[in-house]
């Protein structure tokens, strides 16, 4: 027995010495063996990625969740000459560049440039906010907040999904869901704090303080986040050939339709409440209530998705979201709006976040995961660009608030319904039948 143990002991010693030699040698070994440098599904380093991801979710996807407070302030105070639909383009362009920026972010991440992505993305966000603080007219704000800040957010937005997929396998959906609650927490915190700061220190300094907060918090992510060392081997291949994987490409279409529809209530619930005669204080609180419910919707459904699969979980969630959207015209009082905001906030949390880790599950190799995520978000960006302004254009201008906004809610429900049909097609392509039993 002792003779049998000696080779094992020597082998273990050699492995430790090899790991301590040089970084490049380690990367080659790890890449060749496919072994992660850090433990998967456990350990301090893995859960620190959740913390870093929480912050990056807050300061990328959390910004569209908080745009409602800017939407209302711009229409009522800063740009009273602009109508609601025009102002909505600022938020939609920001969301568009947030999603389209995921493609270069994914390509660079596949090549190992994690720290550079976080640094450049943060710099663009801060510059965009500082420029916004000096502007008072429509087009400069659209460039600074919509384009500059959107591109910065886009570089950051993909990082948590891709990094957490490296550190978690069995708990991938749950870890991503926990990190993604940062977007909802940011929607609450940024909405309430920005509204208070608009009143106390004025628009300019409120936005500058916002920039300082983003700079300080993103610095934490810069320090704690890292890649598995076998990742970034430059083997990733960018190209449209990824769309020949038909379950993946069809799912991307569903993802695009969900992006186009799921953010609509976050953009317009405050304006709808004000048109119903709800006080400004109560109307502003609705967005925070919706984001608070969204927190729980981002990890409870993800826990279920780890067991049953992302597509299987998205199907009932999206159907329930459609039902809730169709009930919004019936909400004519503040208490009814609170109930709808809670239900929709919870349900939409899963619809918004589950597609990301589902795409990683549909990716056959970690080497191309960043590119495939980036391509998916690139396509989905057009949903983010067009969804809110087009639904806003449907809004009427009559005396009845319910009639004016009914088209907005029903249009969002119809687009999400199309996404449900495409999800069914994804299952069909995966299993040969939409009714087959299986995890996807």
C-alpha positions as CSV (number, residue, x, y, z in Angstrom):
1,X,0.0,0.0,0.0
2,X,2.9,2.4,0.9
3,X,4.4,1.8,-2.6
4,X,1.1,2.6,-4.2
5,X,0.9,5.9,-2.3
6,X,4.3,7.2,-3.2
7,X,3.5,8.0,-6.9
8,X,0.3,9.7,-5.8
9,X,2.3,11.9,-3.3
10,X,4.9,12.7,-5.9
11,X,2.2,13.5,-8.4
12,X,0.5,15.8,-6.0
13,X,3.8,17.6,-5.2
14,X,4.6,18.0,-8.8
15,X,1.1,19.5,-9.5
16,X,1.6,22.1,-6.7
17,X,5.0,23.0,-8.0
18,X,3.6,23.4,-11.5
19,X,0.8,25.7,-10.3
20,X,3.4,27.9,-8.6
21,X,5.7,28.2,-11.6
22,X,4.4,30.9,-13.9
23,X,1.1,32.3,-14.8
24,X,1.4,31.5,-18.5
25,X,2.4,27.9,-17.8
26,X,-0.6,27.6,-15.5
27,X,-2.9,28.9,-18.2
28,X,-1.7,26.4,-20.7
29,X,-2.1,23.5,-18.3
30,X,-5.5,24.6,-17.1
31,X,-6.7,25.2,-20.6
32,X,-5.5,21.8,-21.8
33,X,-7.0,19.9,-18.8
34,X,-10.2,22.1,-18.7
35,X,-9.9,22.4,-14.9
36,X,-11.1,25.6,-13.2
37,X,-8.5,27.5,-11.1
38,X,-11.0,28.1,-8.3
39,X,-13.7,25.8,-6.8
40,X,-17.0,25.7,-8.6
41,X,-20.3,26.3,-6.8
42,X,-18.6,27.0,-3.5
43,X,-15.8,29.0,-1.8
44,X,-15.0,32.6,-0.9
45,X,-13.8,33.6,-4.4
46,X,-16.9,32.2,-6.1
47,X,-19.3,34.2,-3.8
48,X,-17.2,37.3,-4.1
49,X,-18.1,37.2,-7.8
50,X,-21.7,37.3,-6.8
51,X,-20.9,40.5,-4.8
52,X,-19.1,42.0,-7.7
53,X,-21.8,41.0,-10.1
54,X,-24.5,42.5,-7.8
55,X,-22.7,45.9,-8.1
56,X,-22.3,45.6,-11.9
57,X,-25.9,44.6,-12.3
58,X,-26.9,47.6,-10.2
59,X,-24.8,50.0,-12.3
60,X,-25.8,48.6,-15.7
61,X,-29.2,47.0,-15.9
62,X,-30.3,48.9,-12.8
63,X,-30.1,52.2,-14.6
64,X,-33.1,51.5,-17.0
65,X,-35.1,50.4,-13.9
66,X,-34.5,53.9,-12.4
67,X,-35.1,55.9,-15.6
68,X,-38.7,56.4,-14.7
69,X,-37.7,59.1,-12.2
70,X,-35.7,60.9,-15.0
71,X,-38.6,60.4,-17.4
72,X,-41.0,62.2,-15.1
73,X,-38.5,65.0,-14.2
74,X,-37.6,65.7,-17.8
75,X,-41.2,65.9,-18.9
76,X,-42.4,68.0,-16.0
77,X,-39.4,70.2,-15.2
78,X,-36.2,70.1,-17.3
79,X,-37.7,69.7,-20.8
80,X,-41.4,70.7,-20.6
81,X,-41.3,71.4,-24.4
82,X,-40.7,67.7,-25.0
83,X,-43.6,65.1,-25.0
84,X,-43.4,61.8,-23.2
85,X,-42.6,59.8,-26.3
86,X,-39.6,62.0,-27.2
87,X,-38.2,61.7,-23.6
88,X,-38.7,57.9,-23.7
89,X,-36.2,57.8,-26.5
90,X,-33.4,58.8,-24.1
91,X,-34.1,55.8,-21.9
92,X,-34.6,53.5,-24.8
93,X,-31.4,54.5,-26.5
94,X,-29.6,54.0,-23.2
95,X,-31.1,50.5,-23.0
96,X,-30.2,49.9,-26.7
97,X,-26.6,50.8,-26.1
98,X,-26.5,48.8,-22.9
99,X,-27.6,45.7,-24.8
100,X,-25.5,46.3,-27.9
101,X,-22.4,47.1,-25.8
102,X,-22.6,43.5,-24.6
103,X,-21.1,42.2,-27.9
104,X,-17.7,44.0,-27.7
105,X,-17.8,43.3,-24.0
106,X,-18.3,39.6,-24.6
107,X,-15.6,39.4,-27.3
108,X,-13.1,41.1,-25.0
109,X,-14.1,39.0,-22.0
110,X,-13.5,35.8,-24.1
111,X,-9.9,37.1,-24.5
112,X,-9.4,37.7,-20.8
113,X,-9.7,41.5,-20.6
114,X,-12.0,41.6,-17.5
115,X,-10.3,44.5,-15.6
116,X,-10.0,46.6,-18.7
117,X,-13.7,46.2,-19.5
118,X,-14.7,47.3,-16.0
119,X,-12.4,50.3,-16.1
120,X,-13.5,51.6,-19.5
121,X,-17.2,50.9,-18.8
122,X,-17.1,52.7,-15.5
123,X,-15.2,55.7,-17.1
124,X,-17.9,56.0,-19.8
125,X,-20.7,55.9,-17.3
126,X,-19.1,58.6,-15.1
127,X,-18.3,60.8,-18.1
128,X,-21.9,60.4,-19.4
129,X,-23.4,61.4,-16.1
130,X,-21.1,64.4,-15.6
131,X,-21.9,65.7,-19.0
132,X,-25.6,65.2,-18.4
133,X,-25.3,67.3,-15.2
134,X,-24.3,70.3,-17.4
135,X,-27.0,69.9,-20.1
136,X,-30.5,71.3,-20.1
137,X,-31.7,70.6,-23.6
138,X,-32.9,67.4,-25.3
139,X,-30.2,66.4,-27.8
140,X,-27.2,66.9,-25.5
141,X,-28.9,64.9,-22.8
142,X,-29.8,62.2,-25.3
143,X,-26.1,61.9,-26.3
144,X,-24.7,62.0,-22.8
145,X,-27.2,59.8,-20.9
146,X,-28.5,57.8,-23.8
147,X,-25.3,57.1,-25.9
148,X,-22.3,57.6,-23.7
149,X,-23.7,56.2,-20.5
150,X,-25.4,53.4,-22.4
151,X,-22.2,52.2,-24.0
152,X,-20.5,52.2,-20.6
153,X,-23.3,50.2,-19.1
154,X,-23.2,47.8,-22.1
155,X,-19.5,46.9,-21.4
156,X,-20.4,46.1,-17.8
157,X,-23.7,44.4,-18.4
158,X,-22.5,41.1,-19.7
159,X,-19.6,40.7,-17.2
160,X,-21.7,39.2,-14.3
161,X,-23.5,36.7,-16.4
162,X,-20.4,35.4,-18.0
163,X,-18.2,35.4,-14.9
164,X,-20.8,33.7,-12.7
165,X,-21.2,31.0,-15.4
166,X,-17.5,30.1,-14.9
167,X,-17.8,29.9,-11.1
168,X,-21.2,28.1,-10.8
169,X,-22.6,25.1,-12.6
170,X,-25.3,23.5,-10.5
171,X,-26.2,26.8,-8.8
172,X,-25.7,28.9,-11.9
173,X,-29.3,30.3,-12.2
174,X,-29.5,31.0,-8.5
175,X,-26.1,32.8,-8.3
176,X,-27.0,34.9,-11.4
177,X,-30.4,35.6,-9.9
178,X,-28.9,36.7,-6.6
179,X,-26.4,39.0,-8.3
180,X,-29.1,40.4,-10.6
181,X,-31.1,41.7,-7.6
182,X,-28.6,44.5,-7.7
183,X,-30.5,45.9,-10.7
184,X,-33.7,46.0,-8.7
185,X,-32.1,47.3,-5.6
186,X,-30.6,50.1,-7.7
187,X,-34.0,50.8,-9.2
188,X,-35.3,51.4,-5.7
189,X,-32.3,53.2,-4.2
190,X,-31.5,55.3,-7.3
191,X,-35.1,56.3,-7.9
192,X,-35.7,57.4,-4.3
193,X,-32.4,59.1,-3.8
194,X,-32.4,60.9,-7.1
195,X,-35.9,62.3,-6.6
196,X,-34.8,63.5,-3.1
197,X,-31.6,65.0,-4.5
198,X,-33.4,66.8,-7.3
199,X,-35.3,68.7,-4.6
200,X,-32.5,69.3,-2.2
201,X,-29.4,70.0,-4.3
202,X,-30.9,70.5,-7.8
203,X,-30.5,68.4,-11.0
204,X,-26.8,69.1,-11.7
205,X,-25.4,68.1,-8.3
206,X,-27.8,65.2,-8.0
207,X,-26.5,63.7,-11.2
208,X,-22.8,64.4,-10.1
209,X,-23.4,62.6,-6.8
210,X,-24.9,59.7,-8.8
211,X,-21.7,59.6,-10.8
212,X,-19.5,59.5,-7.7
213,X,-21.6,56.6,-6.3
214,X,-21.2,54.6,-9.5
215,X,-17.4,55.2,-9.5
216,X,-17.0,54.1,-5.9
217,X,-19.1,51.0,-6.1
218,X,-17.7,49.8,-9.5
219,X,-14.2,50.1,-7.9
220,X,-15.2,47.2,-5.6
221,X,-16.2,45.0,-8.5
222,X,-12.8,45.9,-10.2
223,X,-11.0,44.6,-7.1
224,X,-12.9,41.4,-6.4
225,X,-13.9,40.0,-9.8
226,X,-11.7,37.7,-11.7
227,X,-11.8,35.0,-14.4
228,X,-11.0,31.3,-14.1
229,X,-7.4,31.2,-15.4
230,X,-8.1,28.7,-18.2
231,X,-10.5,31.3,-19.5
232,X,-9.4,33.9,-22.0
233,X,-7.3,31.6,-24.1
234,X,-8.2,33.6,-27.3
235,X,-9.9,30.5,-28.8
236,X,-13.2,32.3,-29.0
237,X,-14.4,32.8,-32.6
238,X,-16.7,35.6,-33.5
239,X,-19.1,35.1,-36.3
240,X,-22.7,34.5,-37.4
241,X,-22.1,30.8,-37.5
242,X,-23.3,30.6,-33.9
243,X,-26.8,31.3,-35.3
244,X,-26.7,27.9,-37.0
245,X,-27.5,26.5,-33.6
246,X,-31.2,26.7,-34.1
247,X,-32.4,26.4,-30.5
248,X,-30.0,29.2,-29.6
249,X,-31.0,31.4,-32.4
250,X,-34.7,31.0,-31.9
251,X,-34.3,31.6,-28.2
252,X,-32.5,34.9,-29.0
253,X,-35.7,36.0,-30.9
254,X,-37.8,35.3,-27.8
255,X,-35.3,37.2,-25.7
256,X,-35.6,40.2,-28.0
257,X,-39.4,40.2,-27.7
258,X,-39.1,40.0,-23.9
259,X,-36.7,43.0,-23.8
260,X,-39.0,45.0,-26.0
261,X,-42.0,44.4,-23.7
262,X,-40.9,43.7,-20.1
263,X,-39.6,47.2,-19.3
264,X,-42.7,49.1,-20.5
265,X,-44.4,49.3,-17.0
266,X,-41.1,50.5,-15.5
267,X,-41.0,53.4,-17.9
268,X,-44.7,54.4,-17.7
269,X,-46.3,53.4,-14.5
270,X,-45.5,56.7,-12.8
271,X,-46.9,58.7,-15.7
272,X,-50.1,56.5,-15.8
273,X,-50.6,57.1,-12.0
274,X,-50.2,60.8,-12.4
275,X,-52.8,60.9,-15.2
276,X,-55.2,59.0,-12.9
277,X,-54.9,61.8,-10.4
278,X,-52.5,60.0,-8.0
279,X,-50.3,62.4,-6.0
280,X,-46.7,62.9,-7.1
281,X,-45.4,61.3,-3.9
282,X,-47.5,58.2,-4.4
283,X,-46.8,58.0,-8.1
284,X,-43.0,58.1,-7.6
285,X,-43.3,55.4,-5.0
286,X,-44.9,53.0,-7.4
287,X,-41.6,52.5,-9.3
288,X,-39.8,51.7,-6.1
289,X,-42.5,49.2,-5.1
290,X,-42.2,47.5,-8.5
291,X,-38.4,47.3,-8.1
292,X,-38.7,46.0,-4.6
293,X,-40.9,43.1,-5.8
294,X,-38.5,42.6,-8.7
295,X,-35.8,41.8,-6.2
296,X,-37.6,38.6,-5.1
297,X,-38.5,37.8,-8.7
298,X,-34.9,37.7,-9.7
299,X,-33.8,34.8,-7.4
300,X,-37.0,32.8,-6.5
301,X,-37.7,31.8,-10.2
302,X,-34.0,31.3,-10.8
303,X,-33.9,28.8,-8.0
304,X,-36.6,26.9,-9.8
305,X,-34.9,27.3,-13.2
306,X,-31.7,25.6,-11.9
307,X,-33.9,22.4,-11.6
308,X,-36.3,22.6,-14.5
309,X,-34.4,24.8,-17.0
310,X,-34.6,28.4,-18.1
311,X,-37.1,28.0,-21.0
312,X,-39.4,25.8,-19.0
313,X,-39.5,28.4,-16.2
314,X,-39.9,31.4,-18.6
315,X,-43.0,29.9,-20.2
316,X,-45.4,30.2,-17.2
317,X,-43.7,33.4,-15.9
318,X,-44.2,35.2,-19.2
319,X,-47.9,34.0,-19.5
320,X,-48.5,35.4,-16.0
321,X,-46.8,38.7,-17.0
322,X,-49.1,39.0,-20.0
323,X,-52.1,38.5,-17.7
324,X,-50.9,41.2,-15.4
325,X,-50.3,43.6,-18.2
326,X,-53.9,43.1,-19.4
327,X,-55.1,43.9,-15.9
328,X,-53.4,47.3,-15.8
329,X,-56.4,49.1,-17.4
330,X,-58.5,47.8,-14.5
331,X,-56.2,49.5,-12.0
332,X,-57.8,52.9,-11.4
333,X,-56.9,53.6,-7.8
334,X,-53.6,53.9,-6.0
335,X,-54.2,50.7,-4.0
336,X,-54.9,48.7,-7.2
337,X,-51.8,50.1,-8.8
338,X,-49.7,49.0,-5.8
339,X,-51.1,45.4,-6.2
340,X,-50.4,45.4,-9.9
341,X,-46.9,46.8,-9.4
342,X,-46.0,44.1,-6.8
343,X,-47.3,41.3,-9.0
344,X,-45.7,42.5,-12.2
345,X,-42.5,43.5,-10.5
346,X,-42.1,39.9,-9.1
347,X,-43.0,38.1,-12.3
348,X,-40.9,40.3,-14.6
349,X,-37.8,39.8,-12.5
350,X,-37.5,36.2,-13.8
351,X,-38.5,37.2,-17.4
352,X,-35.7,39.9,-17.4
353,X,-32.9,37.8,-15.9
354,X,-33.4,34.2,-16.8
355,X,-32.5,34.5,-20.5
356,X,-28.9,35.4,-19.8
357,X,-27.9,32.2,-17.9
358,X,-30.2,30.2,-20.2
359,X,-28.0,31.3,-23.1
360,X,-24.9,30.0,-21.2
361,X,-26.7,26.7,-20.7
362,X,-27.4,26.6,-24.5
363,X,-23.7,27.2,-25.2
364,X,-21.7,24.0,-25.9
365,X,-18.4,25.5,-24.8
366,X,-17.2,28.1,-22.3
367,X,-14.7,29.3,-24.9
368,X,-17.4,31.0,-27.0
369,X,-19.8,31.9,-24.2
370,X,-19.0,35.6,-24.1
371,X,-19.4,35.9,-27.9
372,X,-22.7,34.0,-27.9
373,X,-24.0,36.1,-25.0
374,X,-22.9,39.3,-26.8
375,X,-24.6,38.3,-30.1
376,X,-27.8,37.5,-28.2
377,X,-27.7,40.9,-26.5
378,X,-26.9,42.6,-29.7
379,X,-30.1,41.3,-31.3
380,X,-32.1,42.0,-28.2
381,X,-30.8,45.6,-28.2
382,X,-33.2,46.4,-31.0
383,X,-36.1,45.3,-28.8
384,X,-34.8,47.7,-26.1
385,X,-34.5,50.5,-28.6
386,X,-37.9,50.2,-30.2
387,X,-40.1,48.7,-27.5
388,X,-40.8,51.7,-25.2
389,X,-41.0,54.5,-27.8
390,X,-43.3,52.5,-30.0
391,X,-45.6,51.6,-27.2
392,X,-45.5,55.2,-26.0
393,X,-46.5,56.4,-29.5
394,X,-49.7,54.3,-29.1
395,X,-50.7,56.3,-26.0
396,X,-53.7,58.4,-26.6
397,X,-54.2,62.1,-25.6
398,X,-57.8,62.1,-24.6
399,X,-59.4,62.9,-21.3
400,X,-59.5,59.3,-20.1
401,X,-56.3,58.1,-18.6
402,X,-57.3,54.5,-18.8
403,X,-58.2,54.8,-22.5
404,X,-55.0,56.7,-23.2
405,X,-52.7,54.0,-21.7
406,X,-54.7,50.8,-22.6
407,X,-53.0,50.6,-25.9
408,X,-49.6,50.8,-24.2
409,X,-50.3,47.9,-21.9
410,X,-52.0,45.7,-24.6
411,X,-49.2,46.3,-27.0
412,X,-46.6,45.2,-24.5
413,X,-48.7,42.1,-23.7
414,X,-49.0,41.2,-27.4
415,X,-45.2,41.5,-28.0
416,X,-44.6,39.3,-24.9
417,X,-47.2,36.9,-26.2
418,X,-45.2,36.6,-29.4
419,X,-42.2,35.8,-27.2
420,X,-44.1,32.9,-25.6
421,X,-44.9,31.4,-29.0
422,X,-41.1,31.6,-29.9
423,X,-40.3,29.9,-26.6
424,X,-42.5,27.0,-27.5
425,X,-40.7,26.8,-30.8
426,X,-37.4,26.6,-28.9
427,X,-38.6,23.5,-27.0
428,X,-39.8,22.0,-30.3
429,X,-36.4,22.4,-31.8
430,X,-34.7,21.0,-28.7
431,X,-36.8,18.0,-28.2
432,X,-38.8,17.5,-31.4
433,X,-42.0,18.3,-29.7
434,X,-43.2,21.3,-27.6
435,X,-44.8,18.9,-25.1
436,X,-41.8,16.6,-24.5
437,X,-40.5,16.4,-21.0
438,X,-37.0,17.6,-20.5
439,X,-34.8,20.3,-18.9
440,X,-34.1,23.2,-21.2
